[in-house]
């Protein structure tokens, strides 16, 4: 035995294995043993870059064909309203901020959607949203299906899918904070001005303001009188709009490529899971029935992959007792590794207490 062998720590990090043992493949064997250890897989944190490269949403061909929706909730009552519905056009980035007295049900959401989207811009092709109860309800699904609207839901615990609405919410909250100060019950009075200011500012993605993208001109920043002039022909106006839309799409595609390149520098390629593969599920967004989450396992499972939704989303076979959505982003999954040290451990049967 050689005294200068590298120190290799065991599975539970209690003592170096190389102090008491040595064989030619010690380092490789210990690494393989630890990599398939059930206890380590459940309780050790991952120290690598986030898994899953950025998957940008497709660029629409025209305004208001693809939109995203989200809510700002728990606001102080302002003229009877406590909720703001944010609606964002994914092409022009135009936004509508709709005040509501409370978080609406699916039945209440339908007239709001008709009055603030359909009436003004027509029926969209696709709606991106999170998995709120309003959006996943059978009533809302049936309504959108009857109108030919496709619903696209974000992955569980991965709000980046609906980033357009999330950023609009952040910008609106920042705008309101600058004006309402301590009078937080006055936010309703500034909501229309916040929408006007946002839609009149140049967007980083498109390079144009939403107003200019939709209407072909910039409205005045402050009220003023327009000089008398003859209006251009309708064909010229439509041609100008068409040219603007082509430029918007080209700029958006270039910006998406740039944003994806910057985001992917801080991420790593995700493993490709096949149907039937076993994966560990992170508990960072799951509340376990334990006294404290500090000492709870970081991963639970393993669970079987049922379907690959897209390159970064998978559907898992969760136990019936889990009342959560079973579609997860790849960043909260970890592959179950197997090698010659793998031992299949059958979990103990559940213990019934008072019939439960």
N, C-alpha and C positions, 0 to 999 in steps of 0.2 A: 504494500500500500504506500502511496505517496502522500506526505503530509501537506503538500501545497494544492490539494484538490479544491476546486471551487465549492463554496458553501451553498448547498441547495436546501431550501426550506420545504418542510413537509406540508401536507394538506391543511392542517390546522395551525401552522406556523408556530409550533411549540418548541421544536428543536431542530437544528440542521441535521439532515439525514447523513451527510458526508462525514460527520464526526464519529459515527459509529459503524458505517458501512461504506463499502466501495465495490463497484464492479464496472466494467468498461463502458456500459451504456447507462450509467446512473442518472446523468442529467436528462437524457431523453426519456427514460422510463418514468422519472418523477414528474416531468412535465406532462406526459401522456396520462399518468394516473390522476394528477390534479385536474386536468382538462375535462375528465369525465366524472369527476367526483360529484355526487348528487348534492351533498351539503354545500360545497363550494359554488356550484351553479345556482343554488337558490339564494345564497346570502352574500356573495361577493359583488361589489359594484364594478361596472365596466368603466375603464379609464381611457377608452379609445374615442376617436371622433364620432359624432352622431352618424348613425347608419342611414343610408338612403339618399341618393343624389336628388337634386331638385327636379321635380316633374311639373313644368309650367302648364297652365291651362291653355288650350288652343286659342289663337287670336280670332275673334269674330270678324266677319266680313262687313258688317254694318252696325250702326248704333242700335242699342236696345234689343238686340236679338238674344244676347246672353247677359244675365244680370245676377247679382248676388244680394242676399238679404241677411240681416242680422238685427239684434235688439240691443239697446242700452237700457238696463233696468235699474231699479232701486234708486231712482232720482227723487229729490224732494218734490212734493206736489207743487205744480206751477199751473195755475188756472185749471185745476182738476186733472192734470196730466202727470204721470210718473214714469212713462216709458217712451222711448224714441225708436221707431223702426227706421233702419238705414237701408236704402235701396241704391245700389251702385250699378251703372252700366259698364260692363267689362270692356267695351270698345272705346267709348269717349271718356270714361271715368266720371261721367256726370252722376251726381248723387241727389237723392231726395230724402229729406229728414221729416218723418211723419210723427207728430206727437200723438200719444195714445193715453187714455186714462189708466190702463193697466195692461199687463201682458195678455194679449188676446188669445182666445181659443182658435182652433182651426176654422170654426164657423164664423167667428168675428174677423178673421184675417182675410177672408175672401172678398168682402166689399172694400176693405182697405186696399187690397191688391188691385181691384178693378178701377178704383177711383184715382190711384196714384201711379199706375203703370199702364194698364190696358187702355184706359180712357185717353191718356196722353201720348202713348208711344206704341200702342198695338200689343198683340199677344207675343211674348217672347218665345224663343225656341227652347231655352234651358235656364233653370234657376239653380244657382249654387247656394247652399246653406249648410248650417251645422245640423245636428241631429236633435234639435229641440222638439218638444212634444207637439208643437203646432205643425212642424214641417214633416214629421214622420207619421202623423195620424192618417188613418184610412180615409177620412173625409177630404183632407188636403190632397192626398195622393189621387183620389178619385176625381176631384175637381180638375187638377192639372192634367190628368190623363184624358179627361173628356175634352179639354181644350188643346190637346196635342203638345203640352209643355213637358219637357223631360226634366226630371229632378236629379240633381247631382249633390250627394251628401258628402261632407268632409269625413275623413277617417276619425275613429275614436281617439280622443286625446291628441289630436293633431290639427289645431286650428289654422295652421298655415295654408291649408287648402282654400279657406275662405278669406284669404289675406286682404282682398280688396275692401270688403266690408269692415274688417278689423282695423285697417289703416284709416278708413273713413271715420270710424268711431273714435280713434285716437285723436285725429285732427279736430273733430267736432268738440270733443271734451276739452282739448287744449284751447280752442277758440272761446268756449263758454267760460272757462276758468279765468281767462284774461279780462272778462267783462263783468261777471256777476259778483266776484269777490265774496263778501260775507252774505250778500243777498242771494242765496242760492235758489230761492223760490221764484226768481225772475227769469230763469233760463228760457222759458217759452217765448218771451218777447224778443230774444236774440236768435231764435232758431231759423227764421226766414233769412235774416241777414247772414247767418253762418252759411246757409246753403248757397246764397247769391255769391258770397265771397269765394267759396270753394270752387264753384262752377265757372267763375270768371278768372281763376288763376291758371297759369300754364302748368300742365301736368308733366312730371319728370319722364313718365313712360311714353306719352304720345307726343310731347313737344308742343302741344297746343292746349288752349283752354277748352273745357267741355262745351262751353257756349259756342266757340268758334267752330269746333268739330261738328256740332249739330246744326247750327244756323248759318254758318259762314261769315259771321261778323262778331266783333267784340262789343258787348254792351258797355255803356259808360260806367266808369268807376263811381262817379258822383252824378247825380241828375243834371242834365244839360239839354239844350235845345239843338236838334240837328239842323244844319243848313238845308234850305230848299234845293232839291236836285231831282232829276228824273231817275226812276228806278230802272235797273238793267232788265233785259229780257229774261223771261223765265228759263229759257234754254241755257243761257249763259250762267245763270245762278245755279242751276242743277249741275252744269258741267263743272263749275267751281267746287261745288260740294263733293262731286265725285272725285275730283283730283285731290281734295283735302282728305277724303276717306282713304284713298290709296296711300297717301303720304303717312297718314296716321297708322295704317296697318304695317307699313314698312318700318317706321320708327319703333312701333311696339315690338315687332319681331326682333329688331336689332337690340332693343333694350332688354328683352327677355333673354336673349343669348348672353348679354353682358351680365345680367343679374344671376343667371344660372351659373356662369363661370365663376363669379365671385362667391356664390353660395357653396358650390361644390368644392372649393378650396378648403372649406372648413368641415367637409363631410367625407365619408368614405363609401366606396361601392358596397351595396347591400348584397348579402347572399341571396341566391334564387332558390326559393322553397318550392317543392313540388307537392301536389296533392298527396296526403298521407304522411308527409314529414312531421316530425315531432319538434316543437319549439317551446322555449320558456317564455313566459309573459311577465313583463315588468309590472311591479306593484306601485310604481310612482304615482299613478292616478287612481288606484283602486284602494278603497278602504276595507281592510281586513278586520275580522272580528277578533282583535287582539287588544290587550290593555294599552299598548303604545306602539305606534308605527316605527319608532326609532329602533326597536329591537325586532321588528318584523322582517321576514325574508324579503329580499329585493326582487326575487323572481318566484313565480308559482308555475305549477304544471308538472311535466310537460303536457302540451295539448296538440292535437292533430290538426294539420292544415286541411281545410275543406275545399278552399277555392282561392285562386289568385285573382284578385279584383283588377289590379294594375301593377306595374313594376314595383310599387312601394306600399301596397295595401293587400292584406290577406284576411280571409275569413277563417276563424278557428272553431273547433268543436269544444265549446265551453260546457261545464256541468250545468244542469237545469237550475241549480240554486243560484247561479250568477245572473242577476237581473240587469245585465249591461249589454250594450251592443257588441256583437262578436266580430266586427271588422276593425283591424288595428293597423296602424302604420308600422313599417318595418323597423323603425327606430326603437320601438318598445318590445321587440322580439329578439330572442337569442337562440341560435340553433342548439339542439341537443346533440352533443358529440358522443361518438361511440368508438371504442377500440378494444384491444384485447383485455383491458382492465375493467371494462364495463360489467357491472353486476346489476341484474334486473331486481329491483326491490319492489315488492308488492305492498301498496299502502294498506295500513290496518283498516278494518271495517269501521264505519261511524258508530259513535256511542250515542245511544238514545237517552235523553234526559227529559222526563215528564212527557214522553211521547214525541219528542222533537229531536 
